């Protein structure tokens, strides 16, 4: 599959997920349960952003974004992030320059997301605002700071994603 055939749907998925996150984060002060949907949107957008990055190189294979245990499914977030940090899949500057603490933050947000999606109690970490902000930083890295694809080929998607990220960052700043 050509890179554009994976990048375009990944960017569209990231955009829609960010729209959800932006709508919901605007309401979390009034209704804290909205964090459920913020986490769904941000984790989905991060997965889509990682897929866009991992699919962009000419040397990328379809398997680069697939789960090792179930090759018909997209890899879990943890594996996508591991691949994005590895020079086997991406090189600087596109390679994800994260700390262990940042990975812990997004995985904590993903665990919360998974819990609420699968009917669990959804115990929100006290660090949810920071975790969400870290997720935004990683999405911005993949899609804006150092995209592995030529952003001019996807200018509309990239501009809309940037607007959503900016709005989410502003809302998160107001939350503290």
N, C-alpha and C positions, 0 to 999 in steps of 0.2 A: 504494500500500500504506500502510495506517495505521501511525503511529509504533509503536504497541504490537506490531504484527505483526513489526516488525524488532527492537524493543528486547528483548522477552522471549527470543527465540532467541539474541540477542547476549549477554545476561546469562547464560543457561544455558550457552552456549559458553565464556564467560569463567570461569564457576564450574568447569566440568569441566577446563578447561586449568589452572586454578590448583590444583585437587586433584592433578593430575599433577605439577606443579612442586613442590608441597609434599612429596609422597611421595618424589620423587627428590632434592630438595635435602637431605633428612634423611639420605641415604645417600652423598653425594658425598665425604665424608672417607674412607669405607671403599672406595668405588669411584669415582674421579674421572671415569670414563666416563659416569656418570649426569648430568654437566653437559649432555650431549646432550639428554636429556629435560627437564631444567630449562629449557633454552633453548626447546625446542618449546612447552612449557606457557606460559612467560611471554610469548613473542612472539605466540602464538595468543590469549592473554588480552588482550594489549594491542590487537591488531587488533579483537577483539570489543568491547572497551571503547570504542575509537574509533568503531566502527560504531554502537553504542548512542548515543553522544553526537551523532554527525553525523545520526542519524535522528530525534532527539527533537523538534526544532522543528517547528511546524505548517507552516512554509515549506520544510521539507526535501523533497528529491526523491529518488526511488529512485536516480537517477544520482549522488547525492552520495557514495555509498560504492562506486561501480563504477569499474573500470579504464577509462581513456580509450582504450587500445589494443584492449581486448577487453571490450566492454560487457556481456558475459554473466558476467564474473568479478568478484570483489571486488577492489578496488584494492589494490595492494601497500602495505605498511606505510609506506614513505616518503611516498607520496601521501596516505594517510589522515592522517598526522601533519602534512603541509603544509596540508591542508584544515582540520584541527583548530586550527592556529595562525592561520588566516586569518579576518579579520572578515567575509569573504564567506559563511562557513559557520557560525561560532560567534562569539558576542560574550562579552566578559568578564561574569561570572567563569568561564563554561563554557569559553571559549577556552583552549587549552592554552598556559600560560605557561612555555615551555621555553627553555633556552639552546642554543646550537649544540653545546656539549659534551655535553649530555644527549641530543640527537638523535644525535650520533656514537656515544654509548654504546649506545643501543638498536639502532641500525643495525649496530653491530659484533656485538651479540648475535644479531640477525636474520641476519647474514651467516654466523655460526657455525652457527646453526640450519639455514640453507639448505644449507650445505656438508655437514653430517652427514645431512640428509634425502636428499640427492642422491648419496650414496655417496662423498663426499670424505673427506679425512683428518681434517677437523674440528680444525684447529689452534685450540686454546683460547687466547684472549687472557689475559695475566696479570691483566688488569683485570676478569675475568669476574664476580667477586663484586660489584664496584662497578657493572658494567653491569647485572647482574641487579637490584640494588637500585634503580637508576635506572628500570628498567622497572616495578618495583613502585610507585614514586612516581608515574609517569605513569598507571598503571592506577588507582591510588587517586584521582588528580585527577579522572579521567573518571567514576568510579563512586561516589565517596564525598565528596571535598572540594567539588566543584562540578559535580554531575551536571546535564546539560542536560534531564533528564527529572525528573518528580516521584518521588522515591525511595519515597514512601509507597505508590505504585501497584505497587511491586516490592519490598516490604519484606523478604520472605523471601530472595529472591535477593541483595539488597544486604547483608543480615546475614550470609549464608553467605560471600559474596565477602569481606566485611570480615574474617571469621574466618580465611579462607585467607590473605589478605594479611598479617595479623598474624603468623600462624605462619611464613610464608615470611620475613618481615622478621627474626623472632627467629632463625631458622636461619642467615640470611645474616650477622647480627651475630656469631654464634658462629664463623663461618668467617673473619671478619676483615675 
